């Protein structure tokens, strides 16, 4: 397996994790919007913290995927 195929696989893997985190973040935001008034405050704060952490993870994974794409362009 060449380096180019390896980078393509890494980009695919990062893309899958990126999709999972984006869907989970939007689902959690939707849950918060619908339920923040009826839930205990600590649950709401925990959900907000998780949304923030997922947002940072999305930014990090996106940055890694962009770097892999640039690396792939250099190999072509």
FENLIN-V291890 format. One record per residue. N is the residue number from 1. RES is the residue in one letter. SS is DSSP state (A for helix, B for strand, O for the rest). D_LAST is the distance of its C-alpha to the last C-alpha in whole Angstrom. Layout:
# FENLIN-V291890
[[N/RES/SS/D_LAST] [N/RES/SS/D_LAST]]
This chain:
# FENLIN-V291890
[[1/X/O/15] [2/X/O/12] [3/X/A/11] [4/X/A/8] [5/X/A/11] [6/X/A/13] [7/X/A/12] [8/X/A/12] [9/X/A/16] [10/X/A/16] [11/X/A/16] [12/X/A/18] [13/X/A/20] [14/X/A/20] [15/X/A/21] [16/X/A/24] [17/X/A/25] [18/X/A/25] [19/X/A/27] [20/X/A/29] [21/X/A/30] [22/X/A/30] [23/X/A/33] [24/X/A/35] [25/X/A/35] [26/X/A/36] [27/X/A/38] [28/X/A/40] [29/X/A/40] [30/X/A/42] [31/X/A/44] [32/X/A/45] [33/X/A/46] [34/X/A/48] [35/X/A/50] [36/X/O/50] [37/X/O/54] [38/X/O/55] [39/X/O/53] [40/X/O/54] [41/X/A/53] [42/X/A/51] [43/X/A/49] [44/X/A/48] [45/X/A/47] [46/X/A/45] [47/X/A/43] [48/X/A/42] [49/X/A/41] [50/X/A/39] [51/X/A/38] [52/X/A/37] [53/X/A/35] [54/X/A/33] [55/X/A/32] [56/X/A/31] [57/X/A/29] [58/X/A/27] [59/X/A/26] [60/X/A/25] [61/X/A/23] [62/X/A/21] [63/X/A/20] [64/X/A/19] [65/X/A/17] [66/X/A/16] [67/X/A/15] [68/X/A/13] [69/X/A/11] [70/X/A/10] [71/X/A/9] [72/X/A/7] [73/X/A/5] [74/X/A/6] [75/X/A/4] [76/X/O/0]]
